[in-house]
């Protein structure tokens, strides 16, 4: 089989396409023919050596993959050949609260990733795909989808009438928009592109702000909420945007800290005290959250927003497209021909 391998960290240019023996499942494992993967900024951080969590080299990159079970090892009960599945982000976090042991390893970093034609996975680290989704759409779910679900529904469920602020138009933000709208919340989005703002509005955003032309976008968000501030911020920026997110937050509001796309600098705690803010670090989510999200996706017929699908041989170009920031929604690689 063909697989991409990362032997050192530096960037996507270090990816190598190699031939490996076909793997075989052991007890409690299944062999999955990967049909599609989706890319995350986290995958770029792994390749660049800036992820900040344990990385085991060499490895096949990418946490997010979907495909078909083609063989089952001894004792497997949850899945059978022919089942359409996606891998969870953390193979050992099935349910309950997050713990050090549950998140000790993640696919595409501490454990092998999905950018390969075939992958052996523990049956407990898989979920069934919603029947109406393609493999490319299913591959968008494990990291960005579950992170957005955890942020909006699993941690402190958004309620009808609340207001939610999302940042940009990447995978997590677009999923969060969909889930918040399902809950009946009002969604405000910030983006540096007017074209992307219009697309966010087409997807249901009630109001948008261009953060490039409106530097004090937190004040603009306050005005859009009548001075009250938003109930929830899905924070993907990190240190570079957190101060303004706090400025846009209502007193007693919530911030789901998802990413650090704008840096990891020092944070002044005083605005948090003044706002009595609830700040919660989101580490993707558990298999239970994934299954709850899939139930909602199936019930409402939701589909992930995909920007572009690359061929398997175009992996380096796919990562370059992701790194450019020009995408809207998810970037995928089709593994099967």
C-alpha positions in Angstrom: 0.0 0.0 0.0 1.0 3.7 -0.4 1.3 6.0 2.6 2.8 9.3 3.4 5.5 9.3 6.1 7.0 12.1 8.1 10.5 11.3 9.3 11.4 14.7 10.7 9.6 18.0 11.5 10.1 21.0 9.3 7.1 21.3 7.2 4.9 19.6 4.6 7.9 19.5 2.2 9.3 16.7 4.4 6.4 14.4 3.5 7.5 11.3 1.7 5.2 9.0 -0.3 6.3 5.4 0.4 5.3 1.9 -0.3 4.6 -0.2 2.8 3.4 -3.8 3.4 -0.4 -4.1 3.7 -1.2 -4.1 7.5 -3.3 -6.8 9.2 -5.6 -6.3 12.2 -4.9 -7.9 15.5 -7.3 -8.7 18.4 -9.8 -5.9 18.9 -8.7 -4.1 15.7 -10.1 -3.5 12.3 -8.4 -2.8 8.9 -9.8 0.4 7.3 -9.4 1.3 3.7 -9.1 5.1 4.0 -11.1 6.9 1.3 -10.5 10.5 2.4 -8.7 12.6 4.9 -9.3 16.2 5.9 -6.6 18.7 7.0 -6.3 20.8 10.1 -4.0 23.6 11.2 -2.9 21.1 13.9 -1.5 18.9 11.2 0.6 21.8 10.0 1.9 22.4 13.5 2.8 18.7 13.8 4.8 18.9 10.6 6.5 22.1 11.6 7.5 20.8 15.0 5.4 23.5 16.8 2.5 21.3 18.0 3.5 21.4 21.7 2.3 17.9 22.5 4.0 14.5 22.1 5.0 13.5 18.6 6.3 10.0 17.7 8.3 9.8 14.5 8.2 8.4 11.9 4.4 8.6 11.4 1.7 9.0 8.9 0.3 12.5 9.4 -3.3 13.7 9.7 -5.8 13.0 12.5 -8.9 12.9 10.4 -9.8 10.0 8.1 -12.9 8.1 6.9 -13.2 4.9 5.0 -14.6 1.4 4.9 -13.8 -1.5 7.1 -12.3 -4.3 5.0 -11.2 -6.8 7.7 -11.8 -7.4 11.4 -9.5 -9.0 13.9 -10.4 -11.6 16.6 -12.9 -10.4 19.1 -14.2 -7.4 17.1 -17.9 -6.8 17.9 -18.6 -3.1 17.0 -17.9 -3.2 13.3 -17.8 -5.6 10.3 -16.4 -5.4 6.8 -18.4 -3.0 4.7 -19.1 -0.6 7.5 -18.4 3.1 6.8 -16.4 4.6 9.7 -14.3 7.6 10.8 -11.6 7.5 13.4 -11.8 9.5 16.7 -9.1 12.1 17.4 -8.1 10.5 20.7 -8.1 6.6 20.5 -8.5 6.3 24.3 -11.0 9.0 25.2 -14.3 7.2 24.9 -16.5 9.2 27.3 -16.5 11.2 30.5 -14.3 14.1 31.5 -10.9 14.7 29.9 -7.9 13.1 31.6 -4.2 12.9 31.0 -4.4 9.3 30.1 -7.3 9.8 27.8 -5.5 12.3 25.7 -2.0 10.9 26.0 -1.9 10.0 22.3 -3.7 11.3 19.3 -3.8 10.1 15.7 -1.3 11.9 13.5 1.0 12.9 16.4 1.5 10.3 19.2 -0.2 7.6 17.2 -0.1 6.9 13.5 -2.3 9.1 11.3 -4.7 8.6 8.4 -2.8 9.7 5.3 -2.4 6.2 4.0 -4.4 3.8 1.8 -5.0 1.4 4.7 -4.8 1.8 8.5 -5.3 -0.6 11.4 -7.3 0.9 14.2 -8.8 -0.2 17.5 -12.5 -0.8 17.0 -13.1 1.3 20.1 -11.5 4.3 18.3 -14.1 4.4 15.5 -17.6 5.7 15.0 -20.1 5.0 12.2 -20.5 7.7 9.6 -23.9 9.4 9.1 -25.4 7.6 6.1 -26.0 10.7 4.0 -22.4 11.9 4.1 -19.7 11.2 1.5 -16.3 9.9 2.7 -14.9 13.4 2.1 -17.6 14.9 4.3 -17.2 12.2 6.9 -13.4 12.9 7.1 -14.2 16.5 8.1 -15.8 15.4 11.4 -13.2 14.0 13.8 -11.2 17.2 14.7 -13.1 20.3 13.5 -16.6 18.9 13.9 -16.1 17.4 17.4 -14.2 20.5 18.6 -17.1 22.7 17.5 -19.7 20.4 19.0 -17.7 20.3 22.3 -17.5 24.1 22.3 -21.2 24.8 21.5 -23.1 21.8 22.8 -21.2 19.4 25.0 -19.4 21.9 27.4 -22.3 24.3 28.1 -25.0 23.9 25.5 -25.9 27.0 23.6 -29.5 27.9 24.2 -32.1 29.6 21.9 -31.8 33.4 22.1 -28.1 33.4 23.1 -25.5 35.0 21.0 -22.3 33.3 19.7 -19.2 34.9 18.2 -17.1 32.9 15.7 -13.8 33.8 14.3 -12.9 33.3 10.6 -14.2 30.7 8.2 -12.1 27.6 8.9 -13.5 24.2 9.7 -14.2 24.7 13.5 -15.8 28.1 13.0 -18.1 27.0 10.1 -19.2 23.9 12.1 -19.8 26.1 15.2 -22.0 28.4 13.1 -24.1 25.4 12.0 -24.5 24.0 15.5 -25.3 27.4 17.1 -27.9 28.0 14.5 -29.5 24.6 15.2 -29.8 25.6 18.9 -31.6 28.8 17.9 -28.7 31.2 18.8 -27.8 34.4 17.1 -24.4 34.1 15.4 -21.9 37.0 14.8 -18.8 36.2 12.7 -15.6 38.1 12.1 -13.6 37.7 9.0 -10.8 39.5 7.2 -12.5 39.0 3.8 -15.8 40.6 2.6 -16.3 37.7 0.2 -16.0 35.2 3.1 -18.3 37.4 5.2 -21.0 37.1 2.5 -20.6 33.3 2.5 -20.9 33.2 6.3 -24.1 35.2 6.0 -25.4 32.8 3.4 -24.8 29.9 5.8 -26.8 31.7 8.5 -24.6 34.2 10.3 -26.8 37.0 11.5 -24.1 39.7 11.4 -20.5 39.9 10.3 -17.6 42.3 10.9 -14.4 42.7 8.8 -11.6 42.7 11.4 -9.1 44.1 8.9 -11.2 47.3 8.2 -12.6 47.4 11.7 -9.6 47.0 14.0 -11.7 47.4 17.2 -14.1 44.6 16.1 -14.9 43.9 19.8 -16.6 47.3 20.0 -18.5 46.5 16.8 -19.7 43.2 18.3 -20.8 45.0 21.5 -22.8 47.4 19.3 -24.4 44.5 17.5 -25.6 43.1 20.8 -26.9 46.4 22.1 -23.9 46.8 24.4 -24.5 43.5 26.3 -21.8 41.4 24.6 -22.0 37.8 23.4 -22.8 34.8 25.5 -20.1 32.6 23.9 -16.9 33.1 21.9 -15.5 30.2 20.0 -11.9 31.4 20.3 -9.6 30.0 17.5 -7.1 32.8 17.5 -5.4 32.5 20.9 -3.3 35.3 22.5 -3.6 37.6 19.6 -7.4 37.8 19.7 -8.3 36.8 23.3 -8.2 40.4 24.6 -10.7 41.6 22.1 -12.8 38.4 22.5 -13.1 39.3 26.2 -14.0 42.8 25.2 -16.9 41.4 23.1 -18.1 39.1 25.9 -21.0 39.7 28.2 -20.5 39.7 31.9 -20.6 36.1 33.0 -20.0 34.9 29.4 -18.1 31.9 28.1 -15.0 31.5 25.9 -14.3 28.1 24.4 -10.5 28.3 23.8 -9.9 26.1 20.7 -6.8 27.3 19.0 -3.7 29.5 19.0 -3.6 30.6 15.4 -2.6 34.1 16.3 0.1 33.2 18.8 0.8 32.0 22.4 1.8 35.2 24.1 1.1 36.4 27.6 -2.5 37.0 28.7 -3.7 39.7 31.0 -6.1 38.1 33.5 -7.7 41.4 34.6 -10.4 41.5 31.8 -11.4 38.0 32.7 -11.9 39.1 36.3 -13.9 42.2 35.2 -16.2 40.1 33.0 -16.4 37.1 35.4 -15.6 35.2 32.3 -15.6 31.4 32.0 -12.6 30.2 30.0 -12.5 26.6 29.0 -9.7 24.9 27.0 -11.2 22.5 24.4 -9.2 19.4 23.5 -11.3 18.2 20.6 -13.6 15.7 22.4 -14.5 12.1 23.3 -16.1 9.4 21.2 -19.3 9.9 23.1 -19.4 13.5 21.9 -18.6 12.4 18.4 -21.6 10.0 18.4 -23.9 12.6 19.8 -22.8 15.1 17.1 -23.3 12.5 14.4 -26.9 11.9 15.7 -27.6 15.6 15.3 -26.0 15.7 11.9 -28.1 12.8 10.8 -31.3 14.1 12.3 -30.9 17.5 10.6 -29.2 16.4 7.4 -26.2 18.7 7.9 -23.3 18.6 5.6 -19.7 19.9 6.3 -18.5 22.7 4.1 -15.6 21.6 1.9 -13.4 24.2 0.2 -11.4 21.8 -2.1 -10.6 18.1 -2.5 -7.1 17.2 -3.6 -5.8 13.9 -5.1 -3.7 11.6 -3.0 -0.5 12.5 -4.9 -1.2 16.2 -4.2 -0.8 16.1 -0.4 2.0 18.8 -0.3 -0.1 21.1 -2.5 -3.1 20.5 -0.2 -1.2 21.6 2.8 0.1 24.6 1.0 -3.5 25.6 0.2 -4.4 25.2 3.9 -1.4 27.2 5.0 -2.4 30.0 2.7 -5.5 30.8 4.7 -7.5 31.3 1.5 -9.8 28.3 2.2 -13.4 28.4 3.4 -14.4 25.4 5.4 -12.4 22.2 5.1 -9.6 21.1 2.8 -9.6 17.3 2.0 -7.5 14.7 0.2 -9.2 11.9 -1.6 -7.1 8.7 -0.9 -9.0 6.3 -3.1 -8.7 6.6 -6.8 
